[in-house]
Amino acid sequence: MNFLQFAVWGAYLTSMGTFLAGAGLAEHIGWFYAVQGFVSLFMPAVIGIIADRWVPAQKMLALCHFLAAAFIAGAAYYGSQSTISFSHLFTCYTLSVAFYMPTLALSNSVAYTALRQQGLDTVKVFPPIRVFGTVGFICAMLTTNFAGFQGSYVQWYFSALLGFILAVYCLTLPACPVAQGEAKTLADALGLKAFALFKEKKMAIFFLFSMLLGMSLQVTNGFAGPFISGFNSLDGFTGSWGANNANALISLSQMSETLCILLIPFFLKRYGIKKVMLISMLAWVLRFGFLGLGNPSTVLGIVLLIASMIVYGVAFDFFNISGSLFVDQETDPSIRSSAQGVFMLMTNGFGAAIGSLAAQKVVNCLVISHQNTDLLINGVYPPDVSQAIMQGWSHAWFVFAGFALVVAMLFSICFKYEHKAA
């Protein structure tokens, strides 16, 4: 289940921007990633309430995957047209992610229930199972890359096929009982009660910086693919292996992520949440900075791109997982679940949505403003335009790196937390 759950997403998440750029929708890439954040503000809570009170979670999971697959197939259909309708394409895509995003939580609920029914300790047993989710994501990415889907609408059909298979498989999973007792309200599901934590200065500052750091989450998902693949249209860079295998390079990020998870317990016990979060922020600086210095056509350029992919594991895990553990440790048991909801709202909701749209503005200004298809000669821009586009990408990545550095500096000053080594 976990393998397919994340394979559905990995089939297009890091390569969708490459397709959109090639389809003439480069200026809209940010919206496709931002909408994942917007629907995450409410859809997981609404679907969660339905699964808690009326529909068994495994059946709700199957229904959500079926609808998500149907709508992403619709997006692929509109993406295959000679004249693409942005409104139809974006509507189908939005409906697809609206039903997909709740499955991230639902799949965990189904897994926990199945494991508990077998008398297993979820804390010990689930993490090794969850690793197969990342493996699935990587396998789908590499399939999209080497099958030649990364610049095509076919990646959405591939995702739809995986989604339909998973929807059928979900119907064979162990039954999850509908919760009995006090009904969970929308306010509970959205974590609104936990917003009282903002009255505590320490937690308010932590959540604020979680949102600022969350703004970095979707930047490389949306723009790393178009950046690397775009070298195929630049004078002197066409035909290089790196430019034709962007997903293969980006998949190193997920491989790094699986390894860095293992470092978190040591670093948290040794250095505490503040230093761990600062390490994450500085890793984001390096992530963006290496992209600004790298290119997929020279040995040094590829080494820098690989370095950017490797540090992603630290940038993502040390923030996302460590932050979640910090919230769990610092909040009262009665509102821990709600507090996790607030953390997700601030990072994957507000942060990711705002960050995607802001990144789009930066890329529009520094890169897309130079990309005039009328100037292409046999699919390649002339030397002066190629140079301007390359410099534009470098400047854009340096802007993102500068943002992450400023966030790190402010966090080190504003967040007060005394760690007692275990």
Residue, then its C-alpha position, 0 to 999 in steps of 0.5 A: m500500500n505504501f509503495l503504491q501510495f507514493a508511487v502515484w505521487g512520484a509519477y509526476l510531482t517532480s517532472m510535472g513542471t517540465f511538462l508544463a514548461g514545454a506545453g507553454l504553461a511555464e508561468h503557471i507552474g507555481w499554481f499547480y504546486a500551490v493548489q496542493g497547499f490550498v486543498s490541504l487546508f481543509m480536504p484532509a480534515v473533511i475526508g477524515i471526519i467522513a472516515d471517522r464517522w460514516v465510511p470505513a477508512q479503507k473504503m474511503l481510501a479506495l474512493c479517494h484514489f479512484l476519484a484522484a486517478a479519474f481526474i488526473a487522467g482527465a488532466a492528461y487528456y486535456g494536456s494531450q490536446s494540440t491547443i491546451s485549455f488551461s482552465h480545463l487542465f487546471t480544474c481536473y488537476t485541482l480536483s485530483v489533488a483535492f482527493y489525493m492529499p487526504t489519502l496521505a493521512l488515511s493511508n497511515s490510519v489504515a496501516y496503524t489499524a491493520l498493525r494493531q489488529q495483529g497485535l503489533d507495535t506501530v512505533k517499531v513496525f511501521p517505520p520500515i514499512r513506510v520506507f517502501g513509500t519513498v521507494g515507490f516514489i523513487c521507482a515511479m520517478l525513475t520510470t517516468n524518467f527512463a520511459g520518456f514521460q518527464g516532458s509529456y502528459v503521459q506521466w499523468y496517465f501513468s499516475a492514473l494507472l497506479g491510482f486505479i490499481l491502488a484503489v482496487y487494492c485498498l478494497t482488499l485491506p483489513a476493515c477499519p471500524v468506524a469510530q464510536g463515541e464522541a463525534k469529532t468536529l471540524a474544529d477538532a479535525l482542523g486543529l483549531k483548538a490548538f491555535a491557543l498555542f500561539k499564546e505561548k511565545k516559544m510555540a508562536i515563533f516556532f510555528l511562524f518559522s515553520m511556515l517560512l521554512g515551509m515556503s521552500l518545500q515545493v520550490t525545487n519540486g516545481f522548478a528543479g525539473p524545468f531548470i535541468s531539462g531546460f538546458n536542452s534548449l540552451d546553446g552549448f548544452t543540448g543533448s547532455w545526459g543530465a539535461n535528458n534525465a532530470n528525474a534521475l538526478i532529482s531522485l537522489s534527493q529522495m534516496s538521501e531522504t531515506l538515509c537522513i531519517l536515521l540521523i535524526p534521533f542522534f542529532l536531536k538528543r545531542y544538539g536539540i531542536k534549535k540547532v537541528m532546525l538551523i542545520s535544516m535551514l542552512a541545508w536549504v541554503l546549500r540546496f538552492g545555492f548548489l543549484g544556482l552554481g550547477n549545470p547538467s553538462t559539465v563534470l563540476g556542474i553535475v557534481l554540484l547538482i548531485a551535492s544539491m540533491i544529497v543535502y535535500g535529505v538533511a533540509f527536508d527531514f531535519f525540518n519536517i520530521s524533527g519539527s513534528l517530534f518537537v510539537d509532540q514533545e512540547t504540547d499537552p497530550s489532550i491537543r497533540s493531534s490538533a497541534q500536529g494539524v497546526f504544524m501541517l497547516m503552517t508548513n504544507g498548507f500556508g507555507a507551501a502555497i505561498g512559497s510556490l506562488a512567490a517562487q513563480k513570481v521570481v522565476n517569471c521575472l528572472v527566467i521566463s521573461h527571457q524565453n521567447t519561443d520565436l527566437l528558437i533556432n532548431g529548438v535552441y536559443p541563440p548564445d546571447v539568449s541562452q546566457a541570459i536564461m542561464q544567468g536568470w536561473s542562477h539568480a533565481w536560485f540565489v534569491f531562494a538561497g538568500f531567503a533561506l539564509v535570512v530565515a536561518m539568521l532570524f530564527s537563531i535570534c528569535f527562537k529561544y530554547e535551551h536544550k538539555a542533552a540526553 
